[in-house]
Amino acid sequence: MSFVWLKRYLPRGIYGRAALILLLPVIVVQVVVAVVFVQRHFEGVTVQMSDTVAREVELVLDAIAERAPGMSVEEAIAARVAALDMRVQPVDPNALTAGNTRDWNDFSGRIIIRRLGERLSEIRSFDLSTRGVVRLFAVSDAGPVSITFDRRRISARNPHQLLVYLGFFSILTTLISFIYLRNQLRPIKRLARAAEAFGRGRHMTYSPAGATEVRAAGTAFVDMRNRIERQMETRTLMLSGVSHDLRTPLTRMRLSLSMADDETREALEADVEDMQQMIDAFLDFAKGEGEGEPEPTDPIALARSVVEDATRGGQIVTLHDVKGAGSVMLRPVAMRRALSNLVSNAVRYGGCAEVSVAITDKSLRLRVEDPGPGIPEDRRADAQQPFTRLDPARNQDKGSGVGLGLAIATDIARAHGGVLRLGQSERLGGLRADIVIAR
């Protein structure tokens, strides 16, 4: 049997689930103890007390049967069993068939009726509706009589005390356990916050603490973070160094080409320019997640500046749609680079581009669309890999490149805790690239 449907009702936070794990056994123990207590106390004790009262009622009925001629029922009871403190009175015969009456929550009353009815066949009905009093209607040698006595003689006193104590101490121990559990869960939440911050490209100070297992997980996270940071730094330094070293021979090639004839110079200068663009792309990819720390940034102003720069460069780019307002924690230099790459790709393969911005309370979406050939759905994941060039979908004759534009945008989106999503533009029919970042 599958219990998948239970997941929608379970708490999602670690505190809620820990509280459920803590409270569920306590509640189960309370229920079990309460059931056992009710069965033992209300039934066992009440049965024993009912048997005692049944013997006393038998004495009362015997006293009525053995009374002297001419002696009333009251006089017979007072003479023989006055110590039993039971009041006996003659009643109308209809009282014998009136039926049993008791309160709906009188659990011990059911046991009293059942037990006394089994022990004494003379009893015809019971009246337990009056608080603190038991009244029996029975047949005797003097006719129908009612026997009235104190309810405390047949029911346990203060039966709720054990349940009260059980509930009080359960709440007390639960509170103490929850305080202790909260202290144990605090290091886990600190580790989760540090991991989330690192996933968003921020470095949060974190030192392992807590239980041995949590401390081990924290130490592993710190080692992993340091290793990733070293690898990123090594990649950046390596590509930056290679790109920097290549600039010198390129500069010398430009100087040499300036002295060549026009026909040769134009072709070679085009090649040198392509190499320069490749080096710039390598540098952008080396910078990867961007410089600096996140800061409050207006995405609309950032997108507008990218569109204006592209327009000044002779590209056909428009800011199509803007929704929402507010600032978002971004690395403005890195995000500007990502959006510029998407715009450049869109113009290269579609001839023009449209940029839109949508800001909500929970997310930021930067969208770039073009009327170009787009990318097949089964190749979109490959298109975001570094140095990938998709010939059938994106015509390479429309510009040089090394396949890093989408990879750079993907890295920057991930560094901000977001994602780059590729799809088909419904408006323009070409590629739709969305950078979506949670706020």
Contacts in CASP RR format, 6 or more apart in sequence:
PFRMAT RR
TARGET T0000
AUTHOR 0000-0000-0000
METHOD contacts of the structure
MODEL  1
MSFVWLKRYLPRGIYGRAALILLLPVIVVQVVVAVVFVQRHFEGVTVQMS
DTVAREVELVLDAIAERAPGMSVEEAIAARVAALDMRVQPVDPNALTAGN
TRDWNDFSGRIIIRRLGERLSEIRSFDLSTRGVVRLFAVSDAGPVSITFD
RRRISARNPHQLLVYLGFFSILTTLISFIYLRNQLRPIKRLARAAEAFGR
GRHMTYSPAGATEVRAAGTAFVDMRNRIERQMETRTLMLSGVSHDLRTPL
TRMRLSLSMADDETREALEADVEDMQQMIDAFLDFAKGEGEGEPEPTDPI
ALARSVVEDATRGGQIVTLHDVKGAGSVMLRPVAMRRALSNLVSNAVRYG
GCAEVSVAITDKSLRLRVEDPGPGIPEDRRADAQQPFTRLDPARNQDKGS
GVGLGLAIATDIARAHGGVLRLGQSERLGGLRADIVIAR
10 17 0 8 1.000
10 20 0 8 1.000
11 17 0 8 1.000
11 19 0 8 1.000
11 20 0 8 1.000
14 185 0 8 1.000
14 188 0 8 1.000
14 189 0 8 1.000
15 182 0 8 1.000
15 185 0 8 1.000
18 181 0 8 1.000
18 185 0 8 1.000
19 178 0 8 1.000
19 181 0 8 1.000
22 174 0 8 1.000
22 177 0 8 1.000
22 178 0 8 1.000
22 181 0 8 1.000
23 174 0 8 1.000
26 170 0 8 1.000
26 173 0 8 1.000
26 174 0 8 1.000
29 170 0 8 1.000
30 166 0 8 1.000
30 167 0 8 1.000
30 170 0 8 1.000
33 166 0 8 1.000
34 163 0 8 1.000
34 166 0 8 1.000
37 162 0 8 1.000
37 163 0 8 1.000
38 107 0 8 1.000
41 156 0 8 1.000
41 159 0 8 1.000
41 162 0 8 1.000
42 107 0 8 1.000
42 108 0 8 1.000
42 111 0 8 1.000
42 156 0 8 1.000
42 159 0 8 1.000
43 111 0 8 1.000
45 156 0 8 1.000
46 108 0 8 1.000
46 109 0 8 1.000
46 111 0 8 1.000
46 112 0 8 1.000
46 115 0 8 1.000
46 154 0 8 1.000
46 155 0 8 1.000
46 156 0 8 1.000
47 111 0 8 1.000
47 115 0 8 1.000
49 153 0 8 1.000
49 154 0 8 1.000
49 155 0 8 1.000
49 156 0 8 1.000
50 111 0 8 1.000
50 112 0 8 1.000
50 115 0 8 1.000
50 116 0 8 1.000
50 119 0 8 1.000
50 154 0 8 1.000
51 115 0 8 1.000
51 119 0 8 1.000
52 153 0 8 1.000
53 116 0 8 1.000
53 149 0 8 1.000
53 153 0 8 1.000
53 154 0 8 1.000
54 115 0 8 1.000
54 116 0 8 1.000
54 119 0 8 1.000
54 120 0 8 1.000
56 81 0 8 1.000
56 84 0 8 1.000
56 86 0 8 1.000
56 149 0 8 1.000
57 86 0 8 1.000
57 116 0 8 1.000
57 120 0 8 1.000
57 123 0 8 1.000
57 136 0 8 1.000
57 138 0 8 1.000
57 147 0 8 1.000
58 120 0 8 1.000
59 80 0 8 1.000
59 81 0 8 1.000
59 84 0 8 1.000
60 77 0 8 1.000
60 81 0 8 1.000
60 84 0 8 1.000
60 86 0 8 1.000
60 88 0 8 1.000
60 147 0 8 1.000
61 120 0 8 1.000
61 122 0 8 1.000
61 138 0 8 1.000
61 140 0 8 1.000
63 76 0 8 1.000
63 77 0 8 1.000
63 79 0 8 1.000
63 80 0 8 1.000
63 81 0 8 1.000
64 73 0 8 1.000
64 76 0 8 1.000
64 77 0 8 1.000
64 88 0 8 1.000
64 140 0 8 1.000
64 141 0 8 1.000
64 142 0 8 1.000
64 145 0 8 1.000
65 140 0 8 1.000
65 141 0 8 1.000
66 76 0 8 1.000
66 80 0 8 1.000
67 73 0 8 1.000
67 75 0 8 1.000
67 76 0 8 1.000
67 142 0 8 1.000
68 76 0 8 1.000
71 79 0 8 1.000
73 88 0 8 1.000
73 89 0 8 1.000
73 90 0 8 1.000
73 140 0 8 1.000
73 142 0 8 1.000
73 145 0 8 1.000
74 88 0 8 1.000
74 89 0 8 1.000
77 86 0 8 1.000
77 88 0 8 1.000
84 149 0 8 1.000
85 149 0 8 1.000
85 150 0 8 1.000
86 147 0 8 1.000
86 148 0 8 1.000
86 149 0 8 1.000
87 147 0 8 1.000
87 148 0 8 1.000
87 149 0 8 1.000
88 145 0 8 1.000
88 146 0 8 1.000
88 147 0 8 1.000
88 148 0 8 1.000
89 145 0 8 1.000
89 146 0 8 1.000
89 148 0 8 1.000
90 142 0 8 1.000
90 143 0 8 1.000
90 144 0 8 1.000
90 145 0 8 1.000
90 146 0 8 1.000
91 137 0 8 1.000
91 144 0 8 1.000
91 145 0 8 1.000
91 146 0 8 1.000
92 144 0 8 1.000
93 143 0 8 1.000
93 144 0 8 1.000
95 125 0 8 1.000
95 137 0 8 1.000
95 144 0 8 1.000
95 146 0 8 1.000
96 124 0 8 1.000
96 125 0 8 1.000
96 137 0 8 1.000
96 138 0 8 1.000
96 139 0 8 1.000
96 144 0 8 1.000
97 124 0 8 1.000
97 125 0 8 1.000
98 125 0 8 1.000
98 127 0 8 1.000
98 137 0 8 1.000
99 125 0 8 1.000
99 126 0 8 1.000
100 113 0 8 1.000
100 125 0 8 1.000
100 126 0 8 1.000
100 127 0 8 1.000
100 128 0 8 1.000
101 126 0 8 1.000
101 127 0 8 1.000
101 128 0 8 1.000
101 129 0 8 1.000
102 109 0 8 1.000
102 110 0 8 1.000
102 113 0 8 1.000
102 126 0 8 1.000
102 128 0 8 1.000
102 129 0 8 1.000
103 128 0 8 1.000
103 129 0 8 1.000
106 128 0 8 1.000
108 155 0 8 1.000
108 156 0 8 1.000
108 159 0 8 1.000
109 128 0 8 1.000
109 155 0 8 1.000
112 126 0 8 1.000
112 128 0 8 1.000
112 134 0 8 1.000
112 154 0 8 1.000
112 155 0 8 1.000
113 126 0 8 1.000
113 128 0 8 1.000
116 123 0 8 1.000
116 126 0 8 1.000
116 136 0 8 1.000
117 123 0 8 1.000
120 138 0 8 1.000
122 138 0 8 1.000
122 139 0 8 1.000
122 140 0 8 1.000
123 136 0 8 1.000
123 137 0 8 1.000
123 138 0 8 1.000
124 137 0 8 1.000
124 138 0 8 1.000
124 139 0 8 1.000
124 144 0 8 1.000
125 136 0 8 1.000
125 137 0 8 1.000
126 134 0 8 1.000
126 135 0 8 1.000
126 136 0 8 1.000
126 137 0 8 1.000
127 134 0 8 1.000
127 135 0 8 1.000
127 136 0 8 1.000
127 137 0 8 1.000
128 134 0 8 1.000
128 135 0 8 1.000
128 151 0 8 1.000
131 151 0 8 1.000
132 150 0 8 1.000
132 151 0 8 1.000
132 152 0 8 1.000
133 148 0 8 1.000
133 149 0 8 1.000
133 150 0 8 1.000
133 151 0 8 1.000
134 148 0 8 1.000
134 149 0 8 1.000
134 150 0 8 1.000
134 151 0 8 1.000
134 153 0 8 1.000
134 154 0 8 1.000
135 146 0 8 1.000
135 147 0 8 1.000
135 148 0 8 1.000
136 146 0 8 1.000
136 147 0 8 1.000
136 148 0 8 1.000
137 144 0 8 1.000
137 145 0 8 1.000
137 146 0 8 1.000
138 144 0 8 1.000
138 145 0 8 1.000
138 146 0 8 1.000
138 147 0 8 1.000
139 145 0 8 1.000
184 210 0 8 1.000
184 211 0 8 1.000
184 214 0 8 1.000
187 208 0 8 1.000
187 209 0 8 1.000
187 210 0 8 1.000
187 211 0 8 1.000
187 214 0 8 1.000
187 215 0 8 1.000
188 214 0 8 1.000
190 206 0 8 1.000
190 209 0 8 1.000
191 206 0 8 1.000
191 208 0 8 1.000
191 214 0 8 1.000
191 217 0 8 1.000
191 218 0 8 1.000
191 221 0 8 1.000
193 204 0 8 1.000
194 204 0 8 1.000
194 206 0 8 1.000
194 221 0 8 1.000
195 221 0 8 1.000
197 203 0 8 1.000
197 204 0 8 1.000
198 204 0 8 1.000
198 225 0 8 1.000
199 414 0 8 1.000
199 415 0 8 1.000
199 417 0 8 1.000
200 294 0 8 1.000
200 415 0 8 1.000
200 416 0 8 1.000
200 417 0 8 1.000
200 418 0 8 1.000
201 289 0 8 1.000
201 294 0 8 1.000
201 415 0 8 1.000
201 416 0 8 1.000
201 417 0 8 1.000
202 293 0 8 1.000
202 294 0 8 1.000
206 218 0 8 1.000
206 221 0 8 1.000
206 222 0 8 1.000
208 214 0 8 1.000
208 215 0 8 1.000
208 216 0 8 1.000
208 217 0 8 1.000
208 218 0 8 1.000
208 219 0 8 1.000
208 222 0 8 1.000
209 215 0 8 1.000
232 288 0 8 1.000
232 289 0 8 1.000
235 286 0 8 1.000
236 286 0 8 1.000
236 287 0 8 1.000
236 288 0 8 1.000
238 286 0 8 1.000
239 282 0 8 1.000
239 283 0 8 1.000
239 285 0 8 1.000
239 286 0 8 1.000
240 283 0 8 1.000
240 286 0 8 1.000
242 282 0 8 1.000
243 279 0 8 1.000
243 280 0 8 1.000
243 282 0 8 1.000
243 283 0 8 1.000
243 286 0 8 1.000
246 275 0 8 1.000
246 279 0 8 1.000
247 279 0 8 1.000
250 272 0 8 1.000
250 275 0 8 1.000
250 276 0 8 1.000
250 279 0 8 1.000
253 268 0 8 1.000
253 272 0 8 1.000
254 269 0 8 1.000
254 272 0 8 1.000
257 264 0 8 1.000
257 265 0 8 1.000
257 268 0 8 1.000
257 269 0 8 1.000
257 272 0 8 1.000
258 265 0 8 1.000
260 268 0 8 1.000
274 400 0 8 1.000
274 401 0 8 1.000
277 400 0 8 1.000
277 401 0 8 1.000
278 400 0 8 1.000
278 401 0 8 1.000
278 402 0 8 1.000
281 401 0 8 1.000
281 402 0 8 1.000
281 403 0 8 1.000
281 404 0 8 1.000
281 405 0 8 1.000
281 408 0 8 1.000
282 402 0 8 1.000
282 404 0 8 1.000
284 337 0 8 1.000
284 341 0 8 1.000
284 404 0 8 1.000
284 405 0 8 1.000
284 408 0 8 1.000
285 386 0 8 1.000
285 404 0 8 1.000
285 407 0 8 1.000
285 408 0 8 1.000
285 411 0 8 1.000
287 334 0 8 1.000
287 337 0 8 1.000
288 334 0 8 1.000
288 408 0 8 1.000
288 411 0 8 1.000
288 412 0 8 1.000
288 415 0 8 1.000
289 331 0 8 1.000
289 334 0 8 1.000
289 411 0 8 1.000
289 412 0 8 1.000
289 414 0 8 1.000
289 415 0 8 1.000
290 331 0 8 1.000
290 333 0 8 1.000
290 334 0 8 1.000
290 337 0 8 1.000
290 412 0 8 1.000
290 415 0 8 1.000
291 331 0 8 1.000
291 333 0 8 1.000
291 334 0 8 1.000
292 331 0 8 1.000
292 333 0 8 1.000
293 331 0 8 1.000
294 329 0 8 1.000
294 330 0 8 1.000
294 331 0 8 1.000
294 416 0 8 1.000
295 329 0 8 1.000
295 330 0 8 1.000
295 331 0 8 1.000
295 332 0 8 1.000
296 327 0 8 1.000
296 328 0 8 1.000
296 329 0 8 1.000
297 327 0 8 1.000
297 328 0 8 1.000
297 329 0 8 1.000
297 330 0 8 1.000
297 332 0 8 1.000
297 335 0 8 1.000
298 326 0 8 1.000
298 327 0 8 1.000
299 326 0 8 1.000
299 327 0 8 1.000
299 328 0 8 1.000
299 330 0 8 1.000
299 335 0 8 1.000
299 357 0 8 1.000
299 359 0 8 1.000
299 364 0 8 1.000
299 366 0 8 1.000
300 322 0 8 1.000
300 325 0 8 1.000
300 326 0 8 1.000
300 357 0 8 1.000
300 359 0 8 1.000
302 330 0 8 1.000
302 332 0 8 1.000
302 335 0 8 1.000
302 336 0 8 1.000
302 339 0 8 1.000
303 319 0 8 1.000
303 322 0 8 1.000
303 339 0 8 1.000
303 355 0 8 1.000
303 357 0 8 1.000
303 366 0 8 1.000
304 319 0 8 1.000
305 336 0 8 1.000
306 317 0 8 1.000
306 336 0 8 1.000
306 339 0 8 1.000
306 340 0 8 1.000
306 343 0 8 1.000
306 355 0 8 1.000
307 317 0 8 1.000
307 318 0 8 1.000
307 319 0 8 1.000
307 343 0 8 1.000
307 355 0 8 1.000
309 340 0 8 1.000
310 317 0 8 1.000
310 340 0 8 1.000
310 343 0 8 1.000
310 344 0 8 1.000
310 347 0 8 1.000
310 353 0 8 1.000
311 317 0 8 1.000
315 343 0 8 1.000
315 344 0 8 1.000
315 347 0 8 1.000
315 352 0 8 1.000
315 353 0 8 1.000
316 347 0 8 1.000
316 351 0 8 1.000
316 352 0 8 1.000
316 353 0 8 1.000
317 343 0 8 1.000
317 346 0 8 1.000
317 347 0 8 1.000
317 352 0 8 1.000
317 353 0 8 1.000
317 354 0 8 1.000
317 355 0 8 1.000
318 352 0 8 1.000
318 353 0 8 1.000
318 354 0 8 1.000
318 355 0 8 1.000
319 354 0 8 1.000
319 355 0 8 1.000
319 356 0 8 1.000
319 357 0 8 1.000
320 354 0 8 1.000
320 355 0 8 1.000
320 356 0 8 1.000
320 369 0 8 1.000
321 356 0 8 1.000
321 357 0 8 1.000
321 358 0 8 1.000
322 356 0 8 1.000
322 357 0 8 1.000
322 358 0 8 1.000
323 356 0 8 1.000
323 357 0 8 1.000
323 358 0 8 1.000
323 359 0 8 1.000
324 357 0 8 1.000
324 358 0 8 1.000
324 359 0 8 1.000
324 360 0 8 1.000
325 359 0 8 1.000
326 359 0 8 1.000
328 359 0 8 1.000
328 364 0 8 1.000
328 437 0 8 1.000
328 439 0 8 1.000
329 439 0 8 1.000
330 416 0 8 1.000
330 437 0 8 1.000
331 412 0 8 1.000
331 415 0 8 1.000
331 416 0 8 1.000
334 412 0 8 1.000
334 415 0 8 1.000
334 416 0 8 1.000
335 366 0 8 1.000
335 412 0 8 1.000
335 416 0 8 1.000
335 435 0 8 1.000
337 408 0 8 1.000
337 412 0 8 1.000
338 408 0 8 1.000
338 409 0 8 1.000
338 412 0 8 1.000
338 413 0 8 1.000
338 435 0 8 1.000
339 355 0 8 1.000
339 366 0 8 1.000
339 368 0 8 1.000
339 409 0 8 1.000
339 435 0 8 1.000
341 405 0 8 1.000
341 406 0 8 1.000
341 408 0 8 1.000
341 409 0 8 1.000
342 353 0 8 1.000
342 368 0 8 1.000
342 405 0 8 1.000
342 406 0 8 1.000
342 409 0 8 1.000
342 433 0 8 1.000
342 435 0 8 1.000
343 353 0 8 1.000
343 355 0 8 1.000
343 368 0 8 1.000
344 405 0 8 1.000
345 370 0 8 1.000
345 405 0 8 1.000
345 406 0 8 1.000
345 431 0 8 1.000
345 433 0 8 1.000
346 352 0 8 1.000
346 353 0 8 1.000
346 368 0 8 1.000
346 369 0 8 1.000
346 370 0 8 1.000
346 372 0 8 1.000
346 431 0 8 1.000
346 433 0 8 1.000
347 353 0 8 1.000
347 370 0 8 1.000
348 398 0 8 1.000
348 399 0 8 1.000
349 370 0 8 1.000
349 372 0 8 1.000
349 373 0 8 1.000
349 374 0 8 1.000
349 394 0 8 1.000
349 395 0 8 1.000
349 398 0 8 1.000
349 431 0 8 1.000
350 370 0 8 1.000
350 371 0 8 1.000
350 372 0 8 1.000
350 373 0 8 1.000
350 430 0 8 1.000
351 370 0 8 1.000
351 371 0 8 1.000
351 372 0 8 1.000
352 370 0 8 1.000
352 371 0 8 1.000
353 368 0 8 1.000
353 369 0 8 1.000
353 370 0 8 1.000
354 368 0 8 1.000
354 369 0 8 1.000
354 370 0 8 1.000
354 427 0 8 1.000
354 428 0 8 1.000
355 366 0 8 1.000
355 367 0 8 1.000
355 368 0 8 1.000
356 365 0 8 1.000
356 366 0 8 1.000
356 367 0 8 1.000
356 369 0 8 1.000
357 364 0 8 1.000
357 365 0 8 1.000
357 366 0 8 1.000
357 367 0 8 1.000
358 364 0 8 1.000
358 365 0 8 1.000
358 367 0 8 1.000
359 365 0 8 1.000
360 439 0 8 1.000
361 439 0 8 1.000
362 438 0 8 1.000
362 439 0 8 1.000
363 436 0 8 1.000
363 437 0 8 1.000
363 438 0 8 1.000
363 439 0 8 1.000
364 435 0 8 1.000
364 436 0 8 1.000
364 437 0 8 1.000
364 439 0 8 1.000
365 434 0 8 1.000
365 435 0 8 1.000
365 436 0 8 1.000
365 437 0 8 1.000
366 434 0 8 1.000
366 435 0 8 1.000
367 432 0 8 1.000
367 433 0 8 1.000
367 434 0 8 1.000
367 435 0 8 1.000
368 432 0 8 1.000
368 433 0 8 1.000
369 425 0 8 1.000
369 427 0 8 1.000
369 428 0 8 1.000
369 429 0 8 1.000
369 430 0 8 1.000
369 431 0 8 1.000
369 432 0 8 1.000
369 433 0 8 1.000
370 425 0 8 1.000
370 428 0 8 1.000
370 430 0 8 1.000
370 431 0 8 1.000
371 425 0 8 1.000
371 428 0 8 1.000
371 429 0 8 1.000
371 430 0 8 1.000
372 428 0 8 1.000
372 429 0 8 1.000
372 430 0 8 1.000
372 431 0 8 1.000
373 393 0 8 1.000
373 394 0 8 1.000
373 395 0 8 1.000
373 430 0 8 1.000
374 393 0 8 1.000
374 394 0 8 1.000
374 424 0 8 1.000
374 429 0 8 1.000
374 430 0 8 1.000
374 431 0 8 1.000
375 383 0 8 1.000
375 390 0 8 1.000
375 393 0 8 1.000
375 394 0 8 1.000
375 422 0 8 1.000
375 423 0 8 1.000
375 431 0 8 1.000
376 392 0 8 1.000
376 393 0 8 1.000
377 423 0 8 1.000
377 424 0 8 1.000
379 390 0 8 1.000
379 393 0 8 1.000
380 422 0 8 1.000
380 423 0 8 1.000
382 388 0 8 1.000
382 390 0 8 1.000
383 390 0 8 1.000
383 393 0 8 1.000
383 406 0 8 1.000
383 422 0 8 1.000
384 406 0 8 1.000
384 407 0 8 1.000
384 410 0 8 1.000
384 420 0 8 1.000
384 422 0 8 1.000
385 407 0 8 1.000
386 403 0 8 1.000
386 404 0 8 1.000
386 407 0 8 1.000
387 402 0 8 1.000
387 403 0 8 1.000
387 404 0 8 1.000
387 407 0 8 1.000
388 403 0 8 1.000
388 406 0 8 1.000
388 407 0 8 1.000
389 396 0 8 1.000
389 401 0 8 1.000
389 402 0 8 1.000
389 403 0 8 1.000
406 420 0 8 1.000
406 422 0 8 1.000
406 433 0 8 1.000
409 420 0 8 1.000
409 433 0 8 1.000
409 435 0 8 1.000
410 420 0 8 1.000
412 435 0 8 1.000
413 419 0 8 1.000
413 420 0 8 1.000
413 435 0 8 1.000
413 436 0 8 1.000
413 437 0 8 1.000
414 420 0 8 1.000
416 437 0 8 1.000
417 437 0 8 1.000
417 438 0 8 1.000
418 435 0 8 1.000
418 436 0 8 1.000
418 437 0 8 1.000
418 438 0 8 1.000
419 435 0 8 1.000
419 436 0 8 1.000
420 433 0 8 1.000
420 434 0 8 1.000
420 435 0 8 1.000
421 433 0 8 1.000
421 434 0 8 1.000
421 436 0 8 1.000
422 431 0 8 1.000
422 432 0 8 1.000
422 433 0 8 1.000
422 434 0 8 1.000
423 431 0 8 1.000
423 432 0 8 1.000
423 433 0 8 1.000
423 434 0 8 1.000
424 430 0 8 1.000
424 431 0 8 1.000
424 432 0 8 1.000
425 431 0 8 1.000
425 432 0 8 1.000
426 432 0 8 1.000
END
